[in-house]
Amino acid sequence: MADFSDPLIADMLPLTWDAFFMGFSHLTPIQKKTIPIIFEGNNALIASPTATGKTEAVCSPLLEMLLNTQIPGSSWSILYICPTRALVNDLYERLIGPINHISLNISPILLMKRTGQHKTSFKNQNSIIITTPESFDSLLCKGSVIASEIKSRARRKEKNYPFSHILNNVSAVVLDEIHLLYGTSRGEQVKWNLERLSRLKEYFFSLDKPEPISRNFYLIGLSATISEEEGISRTFFRNNCDIISVENGREIYDVSIRGDYSNTEKRVLDYLLNNSDEQKAIIFCNSRNRVEELLSTLKTSLSQINYSVRGHYSSLKKEENERTEKLIKFNKRMVVIATSTLEFGIDIGDIDIIILDKPPSDVSSFLQRIGRGNRRNTITRIMTCPDSPLDEIIFQALLYSAIHGYLGSGKVSRNFGVAVQQVLSYICQKNDEKRTVKNVSSFINTCNNEINPVVLLQHLSDNHVLRKEGSYIRIGSDFVGICNKGILHITMNISGGSEVINEKGKIIATNIGDVHSKYLYLGGKKWEILKKEGSRIHVKKNQLSAVEAAYASFTGGSAIDFSGQAEAVRYYLGFSDYEWPVMIIGDKSYLFHFGGEAFTLFFSLILGLSSGYSRYYVNNMYIQTDDNYSGVIPLLRNCRTDKVRNYLSENIDSYQYSLGLSSENRYYRYLPDELKVEEICARIQLKEWIEYSEKINLIKIDDPEIIKNLKIIAKIGQTTLNEN
């Protein structure tokens, strides 16, 4: 592809250049690559580090094209889908300036937020709709109703009004942070919704008197890190997109001291005490509980050196998290302790150092977290805080993989339960709440050809999820009224737990587990529990230092798969995908598979079939056996797929619980058993591991450094990384 200079690209954007780029000295590499490709009318999957201007690279050419090609009397919209409400809010703030500039000088554009908490009213004008996957689903269902309300308010006759559905004028869809959607139930929901949007537009375009709308829409995906380009391209774009990427140009500088396993609290305090410059820091943790622990220990000690300390995680109310985001943007001496909620593209200004309390789950998460640091600088300063030699190896492996561009194999999942949700939502989209069996079957086949529509629809009908009426399908008796409930559009299970309410009657946190103490430590503060009413805990502040408070516990939250750590370690140690290093120490053999949780589940399944549990121990990194290791490979290679499937059919409950399938997708339990087994097989990667087993190459190691590292991984002896 030819290189385009800044002046040449500026000439492409006479209507939008000033709005988006006037305040910048030059375009970024990803902007130079992306803008010309979007001008060619192509779908695009764009991968570029945080703070490189991806949003501007997409919005400026899309708006330029839509403004230039607009049909008189028509209007268009861009649907911008973000995985979190926080990103919706952040994107709105970033776009409001450029959109106001264009609206004042070129043509009015309505910038809208549509989430469960924000519902900007639709108008008959060009618009950008920033929303979430769930609200996208809701808009598809309620779009014709909203359009009718607009017509009524405008006192127009239907034949003269350009809307029959609020989304029939969508000309472009942008999927932000697409890697967070891929392989999840919410991503599968978006995939099916894109098909529904295509069908919606095709229907209105095919009418005898078509409305002034475009037949198709552009599709753009954005991410800072993508480990599964092919999978994402296949899932969302049906392999019809240009893939555009640039390398991470920032240097990563690790201030950690090798061999230091002191706790995170001590390291943070020492670093800030020994650094004369004012610092803004984020400490990333892998759990909400750990955030609370660090808040309780660091808040007092850091306040003594004039540092503000706050927490940020999903159970805190959005107002509290938004306040934290604003404070860290402008406060020069501040530490925020967060879970993955701050991994994403929210603009929180320059962060001087990123501190990692424990190794994140994979290389992508590692890059997302450290990408929050020094967004406008060429150096990213990080501090890793291993509490053991094993943690240190994992941190080094993640850093090495990130520097060398290795992201691992990515996620594998079918998310069949989404099919149930989508069939219900697709039926609810019709005003009469019914569709033909043929239409629904075609919809299922297009979105997932692994599902037999006849089997699924019959099963759902037998179990009162649906109701058949001749050649039509309606909502079944167990779901009467679902079309008017927001719960329809949510694929994930909603976490239980309690709400915590302060003395002013405001909810300060949700998803809180059982509390058995008079005092509670939550959000960096001590609270006295006044009373409990059902799922509500009423509290008031109590900051007395002598009071012993219990840490809050939390409900919900998806289990984290740390398989990416194992893959990174294999890459760091220099082994290929099929090489298994072997060590024999005394009467024990160690085979290092580095296959992560998926292989651990697969091997445990094989052991269950062979009654071999007593002879083997397996985890995410290695297999340990008390006898000769030569029996491991035949055990794997003699595995038969049909035998495994039969075993799973008899033990569905056990494996779906182990994999958290019911908790991840609220509709999974309505699937027929054969699809549940397919979902389990996909999550375990049964087919892939059976094929993989034929290529395993066992190798003995004589390199002393690698042997030392393998011993640490297997926790053999007291070997440490810094011994001579």
Secondary structure, DSSP 4 states (H G I P E B T S, - for coil): -----HHHHHHH-TTTHHHHHTT-SS--HHHHHHHHHHHTT--EEEE--TTS-HHHHHHHHHHHHHHHSPPTT---EEEEE-SSHHHHHHHHHHHHHHHHHHHHHT---EEEEESSS-BPPP-SS-EEEEE-HHHHHHHHHHHHHHHHHHHHHHT--GGG-S-SSTTTTEEEEEETTGGGTTTSHHHHHHHHHHHHHHHHHHHHHTSSS--S--SS-EEEEEES--S-HHHHHHHHHTT-SEEEE----SEEEE-PPTT----HHHHHHHHHHT--S--EEEEE-SSHHHHHHHHHHHHHHHHTTT-EEEEE-TTB-HHHHHHHHHHHHH-SSEEEEESGGGTSS------SEEEESS--SSHHHHHHHHTTS-TTSSEEEEEE--SSHHHHHHHHHHHHHHHTT---S------THHHHHHHHHHHHHSTTSEEEHHHHHHHHHHH-TTS-HHHHHHHHHHTTSEEEETTEEEE-GGGTTGGG-GGGG--SPPP--EEEE-TTS-EEEEEE----SSEEEETTEEEEEEEEETTEEEEEE---TT---EEP-B---PPP--HHHHHHHHHHHT--TTEEEEEEETTEEEEE---HHHHHHHHHHHHHHHT-GGGEEE-SSEEEESS-GGGHHHHHHT--HHHHHHHHHHTHHHHHHHTTHHHH-TTGGGS-HHHHHHHHHHHHTHHHHHHHHTT-EEEE---HHHHHHHHHHTT-TT--TT--
